[in-house]
Amino acid sequence: MDRRSETQRPNLTPAAFLALGTPQISYVRPVTVEGADRWGIFAANGTGLGLAATRDQAFAVARQHDLEPVSVH
């Protein structure tokens, strides 16, 4: 193991670690809203951004807003 690489890593606070990817990454997962199945779009930090009727629509909306969507199971 190369110990030099360990000392070169930045020391992130928990808040800074949680913020990684927040401006670029979103996640999409199924949600139920008022009894209807929808697809929720969330920022990397968990903030709800929107809803869509289908997974494909959720991905398209995220990309239209310059976010890189990923699925969460």
Z-matrix of the N, CA and C atoms (Angstrom, degrees):
N
C 1 1.447
C 2 1.522 1 109.00
N 3 1.297 2 116.29 1 133.10
C 4 1.457 3 122.14 2 179.76
C 5 1.526 4 109.62 3 -88.25
N 6 1.306 5 117.37 4 108.14
C 7 1.468 6 122.27 5 -177.15
C 8 1.524 7 112.38 6 -70.83
N 9 1.318 8 118.13 7 -21.45
C 10 1.470 9 120.10 8 179.59
C 11 1.521 10 111.84 9 -61.50
N 12 1.320 11 117.18 10 -37.92
C 13 1.460 12 119.74 11 -178.60
C 14 1.528 13 111.31 12 -66.09
N 15 1.336 14 118.07 13 -31.59
C 16 1.457 15 120.57 14 178.00
C 17 1.514 16 111.85 15 -66.12
N 18 1.305 17 118.04 16 -36.66
C 19 1.456 18 120.09 17 -178.43
C 20 1.519 19 111.79 18 -78.85
N 21 1.323 20 118.54 19 -15.92
C 22 1.453 21 121.26 20 -179.48
C 23 1.521 22 112.54 21 -90.67
N 24 1.303 23 118.86 22 -7.83
C 25 1.457 24 121.82 23 178.86
C 26 1.519 25 109.64 24 -74.21
N 27 1.333 26 116.49 25 140.45
C 28 1.466 27 118.07 26 178.02
C 29 1.523 28 111.03 27 -69.55
N 30 1.296 29 115.99 28 148.37
C 31 1.455 30 122.09 29 177.15
C 32 1.525 31 107.37 30 -92.34
N 33 1.335 32 116.91 31 104.17
C 34 1.455 33 121.57 32 -176.89
C 35 1.516 34 111.16 33 -95.65
N 36 1.313 35 115.76 34 139.06
C 37 1.455 36 120.26 35 171.61
C 38 1.524 37 107.63 36 -74.33
N 39 1.327 38 118.54 37 160.92
C 40 1.473 39 119.61 38 176.76
C 41 1.536 40 112.37 39 -56.23
N 42 1.315 41 117.91 40 -38.97
C 43 1.469 42 120.84 41 179.33
C 44 1.519 43 111.24 42 -66.04
N 45 1.316 44 117.66 43 -40.17
C 46 1.461 45 121.06 44 179.26
C 47 1.530 46 110.33 45 -68.29
N 48 1.327 47 116.70 46 -37.47
C 49 1.453 48 120.13 47 177.77
C 50 1.529 49 110.51 48 -63.38
N 51 1.337 50 117.39 49 -43.52
C 52 1.463 51 121.33 50 178.83
C 53 1.524 52 112.23 51 -63.57
N 54 1.320 53 116.86 52 -30.08
C 55 1.463 54 120.98 53 -177.96
C 56 1.527 55 113.06 54 -78.67
N 57 1.329 56 118.18 55 -12.65
C 58 1.463 57 120.47 56 -179.32
C 59 1.522 58 110.17 57 -58.04
N 60 1.303 59 116.37 58 127.84
C 61 1.459 60 121.37 59 176.74
C 62 1.511 61 114.95 60 81.06
N 63 1.335 62 118.16 61 -8.31
C 64 1.458 63 120.23 62 -176.54
C 65 1.520 64 113.12 63 -54.17
N 66 1.324 65 120.19 64 -43.22
C 67 1.466 66 117.83 65 -178.15
C 68 1.531 67 114.49 66 -73.30
N 69 1.335 68 118.67 67 -16.53
C 70 1.456 69 120.50 68 -173.75
C 71 1.525 70 114.69 69 -114.17
N 72 1.297 71 118.15 70 -28.02
C 73 1.464 72 121.49 71 -170.76
C 74 1.525 73 110.73 72 -108.56
N 75 1.318 74 114.99 73 138.56
C 76 1.460 75 120.71 74 171.54
C 77 1.518 76 107.49 75 -128.51
N 78 1.317 77 115.86 76 161.49
C 79 1.453 78 117.37 77 173.80
C 80 1.520 79 109.33 78 -126.73
N 81 1.312 80 114.00 79 151.58
C 82 1.455 81 122.38 80 -175.94
C 83 1.519 82 107.34 81 -121.84
N 84 1.329 83 115.64 82 132.27
C 85 1.457 84 119.22 83 177.89
C 86 1.527 85 109.29 84 -150.75
N 87 1.322 86 116.37 85 155.54
C 88 1.467 87 119.01 86 178.48
C 89 1.525 88 110.81 87 -69.07
N 90 1.329 89 115.54 88 140.86
C 91 1.461 90 122.61 89 177.39
C 92 1.526 91 108.30 90 -139.06
N 93 1.306 92 116.08 91 159.83
C 94 1.456 93 121.34 92 174.14
C 95 1.519 94 107.85 93 -115.49
N 96 1.334 95 115.84 94 124.44
C 97 1.459 96 121.87 95 -179.02
C 98 1.523 97 107.95 96 -124.98
N 99 1.324 98 116.22 97 118.84
C 100 1.459 99 122.38 98 -179.11
C 101 1.521 100 111.67 99 49.80
N 102 1.329 101 116.36 100 43.72
C 103 1.450 102 123.23 101 177.28
C 104 1.522 103 115.83 102 80.49
N 105 1.331 104 117.66 103 -1.99
C 106 1.465 105 121.18 104 -179.38
C 107 1.524 106 110.14 105 -105.93
N 108 1.330 107 116.20 106 137.94
C 109 1.461 108 120.99 107 176.50
C 110 1.521 109 109.36 108 -78.77
N 111 1.317 110 116.45 109 127.59
C 112 1.457 111 123.15 110 -179.65
C 113 1.525 112 108.27 111 -137.00
N 114 1.314 113 115.64 112 178.34
C 115 1.464 114 122.72 113 174.73
C 116 1.516 115 107.64 114 -116.09
N 117 1.323 116 116.04 115 119.35
C 118 1.455 117 121.26 116 178.92
C 119 1.516 118 110.97 117 -88.62
N 120 1.319 119 114.77 118 143.04
C 121 1.466 120 122.16 119 175.78
C 122 1.524 121 106.28 120 -112.39
N 123 1.327 122 116.42 121 125.47
C 124 1.454 123 121.64 122 -174.69
C 125 1.521 124 110.61 123 -129.22
N 126 1.328 125 116.00 124 145.35
C 127 1.461 126 120.87 125 172.55
C 128 1.526 127 108.09 126 -69.25
N 129 1.306 128 116.57 127 162.06
C 130 1.465 129 120.97 128 -178.91
C 131 1.524 130 112.09 129 -57.01
N 132 1.322 131 117.78 130 -27.57
C 133 1.465 132 120.67 131 -179.71
C 134 1.521 133 113.05 132 -87.11
N 135 1.352 134 117.48 133 2.66
C 136 1.461 135 121.13 134 176.63
C 137 1.508 136 115.38 135 99.10
N 138 1.309 137 118.46 136 -5.66
C 139 1.456 138 121.85 137 178.94
C 140 1.519 139 109.93 138 -68.04
N 141 1.329 140 116.84 139 128.18
C 142 1.457 141 121.06 140 177.73
C 143 1.516 142 111.02 141 -68.28
N 144 1.328 143 116.20 142 132.34
C 145 1.462 144 120.77 143 -178.80
C 146 1.518 145 112.76 144 -112.07
N 147 1.324 146 117.28 145 -28.95
C 148 1.455 147 118.72 146 -178.58
C 149 1.508 148 112.15 147 176.03
N 150 1.343 149 114.05 148 178.74
C 151 1.451 150 122.40 149 179.95
C 152 1.515 151 109.34 150 -130.87
N 153 1.316 152 115.83 151 152.94
C 154 1.458 153 121.33 152 175.78
C 155 1.521 154 108.23 153 -142.14
N 156 1.327 155 115.87 154 157.42
C 157 1.460 156 120.96 155 -179.04
C 158 1.520 157 111.99 156 -75.12
N 159 1.346 158 117.06 157 -30.87
C 160 1.461 159 120.44 158 -178.66
C 161 1.530 160 109.95 159 -131.61
N 162 1.313 161 114.45 160 162.71
C 163 1.468 162 119.89 161 177.53
C 164 1.522 163 110.51 162 -63.39
N 165 1.325 164 116.88 163 -43.27
C 166 1.466 165 120.42 164 179.58
C 167 1.528 166 111.72 165 -60.07
N 168 1.331 167 116.75 166 -41.03
C 169 1.464 168 120.05 167 177.39
C 170 1.524 169 111.00 168 -64.43
N 171 1.326 170 116.91 169 -40.21
C 172 1.464 171 120.43 170 179.64
C 173 1.522 172 110.67 171 -62.17
N 174 1.326 173 117.11 172 -43.28
C 175 1.460 174 120.80 173 178.16
C 176 1.528 175 110.98 174 -64.34
N 177 1.335 176 116.39 175 -41.51
C 178 1.468 177 119.91 176 -179.83
C 179 1.522 178 111.54 177 -64.25
N 180 1.320 179 116.59 178 -42.66
C 181 1.467 180 120.46 179 179.69
C 182 1.524 181 110.42 180 -63.94
N 183 1.318 182 116.97 181 -44.06
C 184 1.468 183 120.22 182 178.82
C 185 1.527 184 110.37 183 -59.13
N 186 1.322 185 116.85 184 -45.55
C 187 1.469 186 120.20 185 -179.06
C 188 1.524 187 111.86 186 -66.80
N 189 1.334 188 117.66 187 -33.59
C 190 1.464 189 120.92 188 177.13
C 191 1.524 190 111.21 189 -63.12
N 192 1.326 191 115.95 190 -24.49
C 193 1.458 192 120.91 191 179.31
C 194 1.529 193 111.90 192 -102.57
N 195 1.325 194 115.48 193 25.13
C 196 1.472 195 122.43 194 175.64
C 197 1.520 196 114.06 195 59.49
N 198 1.338 197 115.93 196 33.28
C 199 1.458 198 121.34 197 175.07
C 200 1.522 199 108.95 198 -109.27
N 201 1.312 200 116.61 199 150.54
C 202 1.467 201 121.65 200 175.06
C 203 1.516 202 107.59 201 -100.29
N 204 1.343 203 117.63 202 106.54
C 205 1.462 204 120.02 203 -177.57
C 206 1.519 205 112.78 204 -80.19
N 207 1.321 206 115.50 205 146.19
C 208 1.460 207 123.01 206 173.11
C 209 1.522 208 107.77 207 -133.73
N 210 1.320 209 116.68 208 152.45
C 211 1.467 210 120.99 209 178.68
C 212 1.512 211 110.62 210 -86.92
N 213 1.307 212 115.21 211 146.12
C 214 1.462 213 121.30 212 174.24
C 215 1.519 214 106.75 213 -122.91
N 216 1.314 215 116.30 214 131.59
C 217 1.482 216 120.02 215 -178.28
C 218 1.489 217 109.49 216 -100.37
